[in-house]
Amino acid sequence: MENMYESFTLMIDRAAEQLGLSRTQYEFAKYPEREMIVSIPVTMDDGTVTIFQGYRIQHSSLLGPYKGGVLFHPSVDHDSMRAQAGLTTLKCTLAGLPFGGAEGGVTVDPGTLSREELVRLTRRYTAMILPVIGPDLDILSPDAGTDERVMGWIMDTYSMMAGCAIPGIVNGKPVPLGGSVGRREAAGRGAVYVLKEAMKRLKLPQDRSTAVLLGFGKVGQSAAEMLYEEGVRIVGLSDASGGIWREGGIDVPEVLEFKRGGGSLSEYKSAGITYVSDGELIASPCTVLATCGVTPLIDGAGAETVQAELVLECGSALITQSGYEVLERRALPVIPDLVATTGGVIVDYFERVQNVQSLMWDEYEVNRMMKNLLLKTFDRVWAAAMSRGISLRMAAFVLALEKVCEAKRIRGIFP
């Protein structure tokens, strides 16, 4: 399996080459500023103690406090966290948000834990990374395997240590605790906003388009629901249990109801449904192929089989470096993660503003402002790609790296 962090540093090198930067000007952007690795003892329901591995990687504080997700997932490891933290720095910089990037998590399958075990794991993880987090230092947000509940437990744990309520320690928390409306759907909704704009520019009519979504968690569900409402025919879906295909279109509201009731796609039954693998979905003919999972699914071999007219990367680093190289060689347009996944961090920023100013916007206003900022970001990336004759992914890296390096030049090196 390709190393995510090596792919990240390779792209930094290539973007620096595009910009004509010397090693001294950009090399700092390849490395995290601070890394914390913790061993987390948790008392299980049967009285035994299990030690889990946890991480908090802080990539850059050049433009503001660190911010980034918390993952509870079996794929969590040191290099994936380093790459995710660096990508978050670039996402925030590209969108003009006053944050640097961070990422953290625990190597665990949360589905194997009881609610009480999950609470104990969350609170102990929070306590162990306490020295490096804070509302003006490092702000945590939900990612794969975590949600509003987990953010609420993190907020409570931190607040108990501080002696008063500190809602700004996390984003994506429950609305009654100061969370922002629209945050849960923000990543998927933002990806669809960008997708629709790209389809207009590529002259791909929505009402005659089909889509396949790899991954049907929080992001995949919100993206599928919005695309279905927009008239795009969803022909393929997959989750960890497998995939389903129906050429005439899948009844997305029915599948959503089934999933939210605890079912998996491999158990879903409906007339005309065919059960398929991720590989078969990747190779299936469609207008849009969207990656919405947690781990990379499109590698070099898979990219050779893609028959979509447009690929949408709805999660961080879900296409491997070799996969991107094949898609670029085949001249297949790809909306990269640095643009497509920015809706979540934008609404995180809105949540921080609302917490600091003690105000609350309604969902219409949150979505309107998020769409406006996201499409401006996409427009800059598109323009840079067209003017330089490079891919959208390379254009996003170039624009973000240029801003990070300029900030570093202005701030200098202490002492």
N, C-alpha and C positions, 0 to 999 in steps of 0.2 A: 504493500500500500504506500502511496506517495506521502511524503512528509509535508504536512500543511505549513509548518514554519519555514522550511526550506523554500517552498513555493512563494511564500510571502517575501522573503528576503531576495529571491531571484527577481520578482516583479519590482521591488524597490531599486535594484541595480539597473534594470532595464528602463524604468521611468527616469532615473538619474541620467542615464545615457541620452535619452530623448531631450532632456533639459540641458545637457552639456555641463553637468555638475562634477566637481572634483570629489574624491573620496572624503576629504575633510569636510566638505559642505553638506554631505547627506548621510554618511555612514551611521551617525547616531540614530537615524530613523529605523534602523534594522533591529535595534536592541531595546528591550524593556528597561525602564529606569529602576524598577524594583520588582522583586519576585519573592513571594512567600509560599512555602510548602508546609502544610500542617498534617499531622496524624491525629485523627479525630476519634476518640473512644466513645462508643455509644452503647448504653445498656439496652439490650434487646428485650422483647416481651417475655422471653423464657428465662431471663436472669443472666444470660451470658453477655459478654462484652465483645463487640466487633470493632476493629480499628479500620476506619476509612481514610483514604488519601484525599486531601483537599488542597486547593490552590487559590491564590489571588495574585494575578499578574498585572502590574501597572506599567503601561507602555510610555505614556507621555503626559506631562503636566504643563507643557509650553503655553497652552491657550486657555487653561482653566483646570478645575478639579478633574480627577479621573472619573470616568463613569463606564459602566459596562455590566454585562449580564452575569447571572449565576446559573450554572447548569448542574443538574443532578442527572447524570447519564453515564452509562458504561464506557462511552467513547472518550470521556474526559481524561486527558493526560497533559504532561508538561508542555510539549510542543504545540498541541492544538490550542491550549490556553494562550501561549505566547503569540501565536498567529492571530487568534481572535482579538486579543487586546490591541495588536497593531492595526488590524483592519478597522476596529472601532475608532481609533485615533483618526484614520483617514476618512471614515464616514462623517464623523463630526466636523472635521476640518473642511471637507468638501461642501457640506451643507451650511457652513458658517456658524456652527454652534460653539459656544464658549466652553468646550470640554476637551479633555484628552481621553485616550482610550484605556480601558482596563477589561479584564475578564477573569472569571473565577468559577469554581465549582467543585463538585465532589464526584469521584469515580464510584457510581452506585446506580443500580436500577431502582428508581423510587417505587416502581410497581410491586417490588418484592417486600416493601416495608409497610407496616401498619401505620395508621395515622399517628399514633403515639410515638412510634419509632422515628417517623419523619419529623415530628416536632422536635424531638430530642436531638436528632442529627442537625437540624437547621439552627437550633439555639447554640449547640456546642460549636458548630462551624463559625457562627457569628462571633461568639466569644473569643475564639482562637485567632481570628483575623482583626479583632477589635483595634489593635495598635495602628493599623494602616488604613482604616476607613473612617469616614466622617462626612457630614453634609457639605463641608467645604474642602474635603480631601479626596474622598472616593465614594461615589454614589452607586448603589447596587440596583439592579433591575432584573425582571424575570427573563428567563430563557428556557431552553428545552428542559423539561422535567420540573420546572418551578412555575409558580403562578401567583395570583394575588394573595392567596393564603400564606404562602411562604414569605412573601414580602412583608406581610403583616407581622409574622413571627419574628422576622429579622428586625423590623422597626421596634417591636416591643422589647426584644432582648437588648438592643442598643440603648433604648430609652431608659430601661431599668438600670443599666450601668451608669447612665448620665444623670439620673435622678429627675428627669423631666421628659415630656414628650418631644421627640425629635423626628417629625414626619419627613424631613428632607434627607434622611439617611438612605431612603430607597425611593425609586420610582416604580410605577406599575402596582402600587398597593391598592387595597380596596378603597372605593370612593368615600365611604364613611370615615376613613382614616386620613383623607386628604388626597386620595388618588384622583387622576383625571378621567373623566368620561372619554370613551373612545380609545383608551390605551390598549385594551385586549385585542381589538381588531386592527390596530394601527399598522402593523407590519404587513399584513395581507392586503389591507385596503390601499396602503401606499404603493405596494408593488403593482396593484391593478391600475392605479392612477398613471404610473409611469408606462405600464404596458399599453394602455389605451393611447397615450400620446405617441409611443413608438409605432403602433399599428397605423395611426393616421399618417405618419411620415413615410412609412413603408407601403402605404396604400393597401392595407389588408382590412377589408370590410368586416366589422364586428359581427353583423348579422349573418354572415356566411362563414364564420370562423369556428374551428373546433379547438379544444384544449385537452391536454393530458397533464395531470398534476401528480408528481412523485412526492409523496408525503402528505398526510392528512391529519396533522396535528392542529395547533392553534392557527398557524399561518396558512396552511393549506385549506383549512375549513373556511376561514374568512375570505380568502381569495376565491375559492370555488363558489361560495355563496354569492359574492359580488359579481363574478363573471357570469354566473347563471342568470342573475337578475338583469344583466346587461345584454342578454340574448346570445352569449357565446355557448355553443353546444359542448358540454363536458363529456368526452367520450371515454376517458380513462382516469382512474384514481388508484393510489396505492397507499398502504400503511405498513407497519412492521410485519403484519401477518400475510401480506400478499397484495395483489392488484386485481381490479375488475375492469372490464371493457364492455362497452355497448355502443355499437356504431351509430345507432339512432339517437344516442344521448342518454345520460344517466340522470335520474330524478334526484338532483342534489338535495333539496329539502328533505326528502324521504331518507336519504343516506345520512344526512346530518342528524336527524332525529334518532336513527338507529345507533350511530356512533356515540351520541351524547347519552344514550341509554346504556352504554357499556359494551356494545358490540364491536367486533372487528370486521374489516372488509371481507375477510375470508369466510365469514359466517353470513354475510348479507346475501339475501336471495331475492331475485326479481326476474320477471320474464325478459329473456334476451341477454342476460348477463353472462359473460364468459370470464373465467378466472385465469389470470395471466401473471407472469413474473414481471419484476421491474425491468429486466432486460427486454422483454417483449413490448412493454409500454414505451421504453426509450426508442425502440425501432419502429413504433407504429406511426402511420401517416397522420399528421395533424397540422394545424396552423401554429399553435403555441405549445411548446413543451416547457413546463415549469417545474423546477426543483424546489421543494418546500420542506425537505426533511431536516435531519440533524447531521448525518454523515454523508460524504461525497458518494454520488451514485453514477455520475457520468465521468468515466475515465477515457483514456485514448481509444481503447477498443470500442467502448460504448458510443463515443462521439462519431466514430466511422459509420454507425448504423442509424444515426438520427435522421428522420425524414421530415421534421418540423420545419416551418419557414422562419420561425423566431424562437429563441430560447430565452427563458426568464429565470434568473438565479435568485430565488426567493429566500435564501438563507446564506449565511457566511460560508464561503469556500466549499460549495456543494458541487462544483465542477473542478476536477483536478487540473494541475498544470498541463499535463499531457492532453487532457480532454479539451482544454481551451486552445491549445496549439492546433489540434485537429480541426476544431470548429472554425478557427481563423483561416486555416489552409483551405477549408471548404467554402469560405466566404459566407458562412451562416451567421446572421446577426445575433448577438448575445447581449441582453441587458444585464450588466454585472451586479454582483451583490453590493458593491460600494454605492450604487444608486438605488437598486430595487428594494433593499432592506432598510432604508433610512427612515421610513415612516415611524418606526418604533422609537428611534432615538430622538426624532423631532418632537414627538408627543411627550417623551420623557423630559425634554427641555421645557415644554409648555407646563408640565406638572410642577417642575421646579419653580418656574415663574409664579404659578398660582399659589404654591406653598409660601414663597417669600413674601408675596404681596397680599396674602390672605384674601384671595378672590377665587371665583370659579366660573369658567366659561362653559357654555352648553356644548353638546356634541356637534351641532351644526358648525359652530364657530371653530372648534378644535379641528374638525375635518377640513373646513375651508382654509384655515391658515396652514395646516399641514400640506394640503394639496398645492397651495400657492408656492410654498418654499421648496417642496419636492420637485415641482415641474421647472422652477427656475434653475435648480441644481442640474436636472436632466438636460435642460437646454444648453447650459454651459458645457457639459460633457459632450453632447452631440456636436456642438459647434467646434470644439477642440478636436474631436475625432475627424470631422470633415476637413478642417483646415490643415491638419497634420497628416492626414491619410493613414490614421491608425485605428485600432479597434476601440470600441466604447470602453472596454476594460482598461486598456492602456491609457486612454484619455483621462479616465477617472483617477488612476494612480498618478499621472503626470500633474494634474491640477492640484490634487491633495498634497503631493510631496512638495510641490513648489511653494505652497502656503506654509507648510510645516518648516521648510528650510528657511524661508524668509523670517518666520518668527524666531527661529534659532539664531539667525544672523543678527537680528535686532537685540535680542536678549543677551547674547554672548555666552561665555562660559565662566562660571564662578569657580575659583576666585580669579 
